């Protein structure tokens, strides 16, 4: 009787383990990935600052500018039209501030997104702008994604080594000396040849 109960318990345990390892449970993460991919697939992918291309429609080298989610910020501001009701805004702080990191705002009109996608991007932190005309854009609802970018590429400062400069000067001097030596030898050689020619002429006479 005890053996029979142990056998039944063992069979039940195996069935529970098999249920957890069944294809239904194993497929759940894959299905979630597929769903996320389907949602993201229809969202436009826009180019990035500082040179997203397209048509430059707004350009200010200075002043205060409204950046979605960041209020008024001082600096330069450019807006590019990169498609039909698709815009990329590039903001950079003033140069004297010493800050080289700017804010990139990608504007996508609601017509590109399904209600499911709208909810998805807002969950990711995108900002919903109810009226684009308040920002100088065509009418309609927009969804804005902010990120950071480097306003200017850092250029390596050329390092001038005193030893390198001295070495270059030495090489120049040696080259100049060598040229003078060659000139002198060439002149001497010419004189020797001329003397030999004169001697032969004198013998013939």
C-alpha positions in Angstrom: 0.0 0.0 0.0 2.8 2.4 0.9 4.7 1.5 -2.3 1.5 2.3 -4.3 1.1 5.7 -2.7 4.8 6.5 -3.3 4.3 5.5 -6.9 1.3 7.8 -7.3 3.1 10.7 -5.7 6.1 10.2 -8.0 3.8 10.2 -11.1 2.1 13.3 -9.9 5.4 15.1 -9.3 6.6 14.1 -12.8 3.4 15.4 -14.4 3.8 18.8 -12.6 7.4 19.1 -13.9 6.3 18.1 -17.4 3.6 20.8 -17.3 6.1 23.5 -16.5 8.4 22.3 -19.2 5.7 22.0 -21.8 5.8 24.1 -25.1 3.1 26.4 -23.8 5.2 27.6 -20.9 8.5 27.6 -22.9 7.0 29.7 -25.7 5.8 32.6 -23.5 9.1 34.6 -23.6 9.3 34.1 -27.4 5.7 35.2 -27.9 6.5 38.4 -25.8 9.5 39.1 -27.9 7.5 38.7 -31.1 4.8 41.0 -29.8 7.4 43.7 -28.9 8.9 43.4 -32.3 5.6 43.8 -34.0 4.9 46.9 -32.1 8.3 48.5 -32.7 8.4 47.5 -36.4 5.9 50.1 -37.5 7.4 53.0 -35.7 9.5 55.3 -38.0 13.2 55.4 -37.4 14.6 58.9 -37.7 18.1 60.2 -38.3 20.2 61.7 -35.5 21.7 65.1 -34.6 23.9 67.0 -35.2 23.3 66.5 -39.0 20.1 64.5 -39.5 19.8 65.7 -43.1 16.4 66.6 -44.6 15.2 70.2 -44.8 16.4 72.8 -42.3 13.2 74.8 -41.4 14.3 76.5 -38.2 17.8 77.7 -37.2 18.8 79.9 -34.2 22.4 80.4 -33.1 21.3 81.8 -29.8 18.4 82.6 -27.6 16.0 80.6 -25.4 14.2 77.6 -26.9 11.4 75.3 -25.8 12.6 71.7 -25.5 9.8 69.1 -24.8 10.1 68.0 -21.2 13.0 70.4 -20.5 11.4 73.8 -20.5 13.2 76.9 -21.9 16.9 76.4 -22.5 19.5 78.9 -23.7 21.6 78.0 -26.7 21.3 77.2 -30.4 18.4 75.3 -31.9 17.8 73.7 -35.3 14.8 71.8 -36.6 14.9 69.6 -39.6 12.0 68.1 -41.6 13.1 64.6 -42.4 9.8 63.3 -43.7 6.1 64.0 -43.9 5.3 65.3 -40.4 8.5 63.9 -39.1 11.0 66.3 -37.5 14.3 66.2 -35.7 15.2 69.1 -33.3 18.8 69.6 -32.3 19.6 71.8 -29.3 23.1 72.8 -28.1 24.0 74.8 -25.0 26.1 78.0 -25.4 29.7 77.5 -26.3 30.9 79.6 -23.3 29.1 77.2 -21.0 31.7 74.5 -21.8 28.9 71.9 -22.1 29.3 69.9 -25.3 26.3 67.6 -24.8 23.0 68.6 -26.5 19.4 67.4 -26.6 17.9 65.6 -29.6 14.1 65.6 -29.9 12.5 63.3 -32.5 9.0 64.3 -33.4 6.6 61.7 -34.9 3.1 62.6 -35.9 0.3 60.4 -34.4 -0.8 59.3 -37.8 2.3 57.0 -37.9 1.3 55.2 -34.7 -1.4 52.8 -33.7 -3.1 53.3 -30.3 -1.1 50.3 -29.1 2.1 51.9 -30.3 1.2 55.2 -28.7 0.8 53.6 -25.4 4.0 51.6 -25.9 6.2 54.7 -26.6 4.7 56.7 -23.8 5.5 53.8 -21.4 9.1 54.2 -22.7 9.1 57.8 -21.7 8.1 59.6 -24.9 6.2 62.9 -24.5 2.8 63.5 -26.0 2.4 67.0 -27.5 -1.3 67.8 -28.1 -0.8 70.5 -30.7 2.2 70.8 -32.9 1.3 74.4 -34.0 2.4 75.7 -30.6 5.8 74.6 -31.6 5.7 75.9 -35.1 4.9 72.5 -36.7 1.9 71.4 -38.7 -1.3 70.8 -36.7 -1.8 67.5 -35.0 -0.7 65.4 -32.0 3.0 64.4 -31.9 5.1 62.0 -29.8 8.5 63.2 -28.9 11.5 61.1 -27.9 14.4 63.0 -26.2 18.0 61.8 -26.2 21.5 63.2 -25.9 24.1 63.8 -28.6 27.5 65.4 -28.9 27.2 68.9 -30.3 30.8 69.1 -31.5 33.4 66.4 -32.2 36.4 66.8 -30.0 39.5 67.5 -32.0 42.9 66.3 -30.6 45.1 69.2 -29.8 48.4 69.0 -31.7 51.3 68.4 -29.4 54.5 70.2 -30.3 57.5 68.4 -28.8 60.7 70.6 -28.5 62.8 67.5 -29.2 60.9 66.9 -32.5 61.4 70.5 -33.5 65.2 70.3 -32.7 65.5 67.1 -34.7 63.8 68.6 -37.7 66.2 71.6 -37.6 69.2 69.3 -37.3 68.0 67.3 -40.4 67.6 70.5 -42.3 71.1 71.7 -41.4 72.6 68.3 -42.4 70.7 68.4 -45.8 72.0 71.9 -46.5 75.6 70.9 -45.6 75.4 67.9 -47.8 74.2 70.0 -50.7 77.1 72.4 -50.3 79.5 69.5 -50.2 78.1 68.0 -53.4 78.3 71.4 -55.1 82.0 71.8 -54.1 82.8 68.2 -55.3 81.0 68.8 -58.5 82.9 72.1 -59.1 86.2 70.3 -58.4 85.3 67.5 -60.7 84.6 70.0 -63.5 87.9 71.6 -63.0 89.7 68.3 -63.2 87.9 67.4 -66.4 88.7 70.8 -67.9 92.4 70.4 -67.1 92.5 67.0 -68.8 90.9 68.4 -71.8 93.3 71.3 -72.0 96.3 68.9 -71.6 95.1 66.8 -74.5 94.6 69.8 -76.6 98.1 71.0 -75.9 99.6 67.6 -76.8 97.9 67.7 -80.1 99.3 71.1 -80.9 
